[in-house]
Amino acid sequence: MRSTYGANRVSIRLAFRPFIDAFVFQGRSTRSEVASLWLLGMIVTAFRLSVDNPSLGVRIAGLIWTLVWSWPWIPLFVRRLHDQDRTGRWAWLSGVLVLVAVAGLWIAPAGNGPSISVDLTFFRASRQIAWTPVTIAMTIATAAVIFAIWVLFILRGTSGANRYGPDPRLDQDRPLVPAET
């Protein structure tokens, strides 16, 4: 069952909904919100990459954008899990797995393999890791967890209402900004 509601289409309006709902962990979200937010991020990233030799102000603005950009993905992921009738606790597990894997790669033995780089405007670090069976397994595990997270972001939600709320694709009266109660 399809509706003509804008929640079924990628739009700039939907790209900003995760920022408005940045602290809302209940309810459901659509795949269109994910696609809209991702496209907004790609546009901003393309702009950031087009700046040659950025000044300190541009680098600080980039750091602020990264922090502002990163947070809405967490509640959006929880609402996407709710849309699939899954508990939002899976978001915690996936986040912990990614952090453990990245930390493990960071403490991996040094070598002449690929380099791991971190650039946070004021802090820069880079080191090369050795390709050992452990680092190869950790790299594969990290990639698998990240892939699984993206699959969960784009899986189709349950049709109709579920235990987390009404179907957002059919809720034609859902405003961009929720009404205050």
C-alpha positions in Angstrom: 0.0 0.0 0.0 1.5 3.3 -1.1 0.6 6.8 -0.2 1.4 10.1 -1.9 2.8 11.5 1.4 6.2 13.1 1.1 7.6 10.6 3.6 7.9 8.2 0.7 10.2 10.6 -1.3 13.7 11.9 -0.7 13.5 15.6 0.0 15.4 18.4 1.7 12.5 18.6 4.3 13.1 15.0 5.3 16.9 15.6 5.4 16.4 18.0 8.3 13.9 15.9 10.2 16.6 13.8 12.0 18.1 17.0 13.3 14.7 18.1 14.6 14.1 14.7 16.1 17.7 14.4 17.3 16.7 13.3 20.8 13.6 11.3 19.9 14.3 7.6 20.4 10.7 6.4 20.2 8.5 6.1 17.2 9.4 5.1 13.6 11.3 6.6 10.7 11.3 5.8 7.0 14.0 4.8 4.6 13.5 8.1 2.8 14.7 10.0 5.9 17.9 7.9 5.8 18.4 8.6 2.1 17.6 12.3 2.5 20.0 12.7 5.4 22.7 10.8 3.6 22.4 12.9 0.5 22.5 16.1 2.6 25.8 14.8 4.1 27.2 14.0 0.7 26.4 17.6 -0.6 28.1 19.1 2.5 31.1 16.8 2.2 31.5 17.6 -1.5 31.5 21.3 -0.6 34.1 20.7 2.2 36.3 18.7 -0.1 36.2 21.3 -2.8 37.9 23.9 -0.6 41.6 23.8 -1.3 43.9 24.4 1.6 41.1 25.3 4.1 41.7 27.9 6.7 41.5 27.2 10.4 37.9 28.6 10.5 36.9 26.3 7.7 38.5 23.3 9.5 36.7 24.3 12.8 33.4 24.6 10.9 34.1 21.1 9.5 34.7 19.7 12.9 31.5 21.2 14.2 29.6 19.8 11.2 31.1 16.4 11.9 29.9 16.5 15.5 26.4 17.9 14.5 26.2 15.4 11.6 27.1 12.3 13.6 24.6 12.5 16.5 21.2 12.3 14.5 22.2 9.0 13.0 21.9 7.3 16.4 18.3 8.1 17.1 17.5 7.7 13.4 18.9 4.2 13.6 16.8 3.4 16.7 13.7 4.6 14.9 14.6 2.5 11.8 14.9 -0.5 14.0 11.5 0.3 15.5 10.1 0.6 12.0 11.2 -3.0 11.5 9.6 -4.1 14.8 13.1 -4.6 16.4 14.2 -3.2 19.7 16.5 -0.2 19.7 19.0 -2.0 21.9 20.6 -3.4 18.8 21.9 0.1 18.1 24.0 -0.1 21.3 25.4 -3.4 20.4 26.4 -2.3 16.9 28.0 0.9 18.2 30.0 -1.0 20.8 31.2 -3.5 18.2 32.4 -0.8 15.9 34.2 1.0 18.7 35.9 -2.2 19.9 37.0 -3.0 16.4 38.4 0.4 15.6 40.2 0.5 19.0 41.6 -2.9 18.3 42.9 -1.8 14.9 44.4 1.3 16.6 46.4 -0.9 19.1 47.4 -3.4 16.4 51.1 -4.0 16.0 52.9 -1.4 14.0 54.2 -2.4 10.6 54.4 -1.4 7.0 50.8 -2.1 6.0 48.0 0.4 5.5 47.9 3.5 7.7 45.1 4.5 10.1 44.7 8.2 10.1 42.7 10.5 12.5 42.4 14.2 11.7 40.2 16.2 14.2 41.4 19.7 13.3 43.6 20.2 16.4 44.6 16.5 16.8 46.2 14.5 14.0 47.5 11.0 14.2 48.6 8.4 11.7 50.2 5.1 12.0 50.8 2.0 9.9 49.6 -1.4 11.0 51.0 -4.8 10.3 48.9 -7.3 8.4 48.6 -10.1 10.9 45.8 -12.7 11.1 44.3 -10.7 14.0 44.3 -7.4 12.2 42.9 -9.0 9.1 40.1 -10.6 11.1 39.4 -7.3 12.9 39.2 -5.4 9.6 36.8 -8.0 8.2 34.7 -7.9 11.4 34.6 -4.1 11.4 33.5 -4.0 7.7 30.9 -6.7 8.4 29.4 -4.8 11.3 29.3 -1.6 9.3 27.7 -3.4 6.4 25.1 -5.0 8.8 24.2 -1.5 10.2 23.6 -0.2 6.7 21.5 -3.2 5.8 19.4 -2.5 8.9 19.0 1.1 7.9 17.6 0.2 4.5 15.5 -2.9 5.2 11.8 -2.4 4.6 9.7 -1.6 7.7 6.7 -3.5 8.8 3.4 -2.5 7.1 0.9 -0.9 9.3 1.1 -0.2 13.0 3.5 -2.1 15.2 4.4 -2.0 18.9 6.4 1.2 18.3 3.7 3.2 16.7 1.8 3.8 13.5 3.3 3.3 10.0 5.1 6.6 9.1 4.5 6.0 5.4 0.8 6.0 6.0 0.7 8.9 8.5 -0.3 11.7 6.2 -0.8 14.2 9.0 2.7 13.9 10.6 4.1 17.4 10.7 7.7 18.3 10.3 7.9 19.7 13.8 5.9 17.7 16.4 3.2 19.7 18.3 4.0 20.5 21.9 1.9 18.8 24.5 
